[in-house]
Amino acid sequence: MNFFKKSASASFEPGQKMALYYYYDGCPFCSMVMAYVNELGIDLELRNIMTEPSYRRELVEARGRGTVPVLRIEYPSGDEHWMPESRDIAKYLQDNFQSAAA
């Protein structure tokens, strides 16, 4: 799966934590991102905004909207980056975790 050209605007740092805010398995954009997560064997926290209202509140508070998927990256420094757009998320995961899965 290597058909994304747009560069994601975050960089990987060892020790960072990631959480994926998603809706449901049938969401095509969420499904595409989950396919990358599974294919690359990435261990990250999944936050379903439909089954856990606090996750939706976090998302809306941070981004001003509840659109998913969104990848939240928390760096060891305490800084965080909220990455919306399924293609950007997939590109970021592929760029940073492809070699580890090989």
Secondary structure as UniProt FT lines:
FT   TURN            14..15
FT   STRAND          17..22
FT   TURN            25..26
FT   HELIX           28..40
FT   STRAND          45..48
FT   TURN            49..51
FT   HELIX           53..63
FT   STRAND          70..74
FT   TURN            76..77
FT   STRAND          80..84
FT   HELIX           86..101
//
